[in-house]
């Protein structure tokens, strides 16, 4: 598993390099609560806390998903 910085933010393209799913699947997971909510950085820009994505990757690793 790749180690992420504990602080900072990631854009969707960076996340999808770590989690091999499509954008529509990611957004459906955010909507359903399976994936963490993002933070709006602008009208067309959403970002996620690196620490939230790190926790998600750890959860997947523990469950055997990734």
C-alpha positions as a printed Julia matrix, in Angstrom:
66×3 Matrix{Float64}:
   0.0    0.0     0.0
   1.23   3.45   -0.88
   1.77   5.79    2.07
   0.08   9.18    1.88
   0.86  12.37    3.7
  -1.34  12.7     6.77
  -2.19  16.31    5.97
  -3.26  17.99    2.79
  -5.91  17.26    0.22
  -6.3   14.99   -2.8
  -8.29  15.5    -6.0
 -10.41  12.75   -7.49
  -7.84  11.83  -10.17
  -5.23  11.24   -7.46
  -7.64   9.08   -5.46
  -8.6    6.97   -8.45
  -4.93   6.12   -9.01
  -4.99   4.54   -5.52
  -8.45   2.97   -5.72
  -9.08   1.28   -9.08
 -12.68   2.34   -9.72
 -14.39   4.76  -12.08
 -15.47   8.3   -11.28
 -19.17   7.45  -11.3
 -18.56   4.58   -8.87
 -16.58   6.93   -6.61
 -19.35   9.53   -6.61
 -21.99   6.88   -5.92
 -19.9    5.7    -2.96
 -19.63   9.25   -1.64
 -23.39   9.7    -1.98
 -24.12   6.41   -0.2
 -21.63   7.11    2.6
 -19.24   4.27    1.69
 -16.54   6.81    0.82
 -15.76  10.02    2.74
 -17.42  13.29    1.75
 -15.36  15.84   -0.13
 -14.76  19.51    0.49
 -15.66  22.07   -2.15
 -12.59  24.11   -3.14
 -14.43  25.93   -5.93
 -17.51  25.63   -8.12
 -16.1   22.66  -10.05
 -13.47  21.4    -7.63
 -13.92  18.9    -4.82
 -11.05  17.68   -2.67
 -10.7   15.05    0.04
  -8.54  15.09    3.16
  -5.5   12.85    2.65
  -6.05  11.46    6.14
  -9.61  10.38    5.2
  -8.33   8.58    2.1
  -5.52   6.96    4.1
  -8.12   5.67    6.58
 -10.27   4.37    3.72
  -7.31   2.52    2.17
  -6.43   1.0     5.55
 -10.05  -0.12    5.98
 -10.03  -1.71    2.52
  -6.73  -3.42    3.24
  -8.06  -4.85    6.51
 -11.22  -6.08    4.76
  -9.22  -7.55    1.88
 -10.67  -5.24   -0.81
  -7.45  -3.7    -2.08
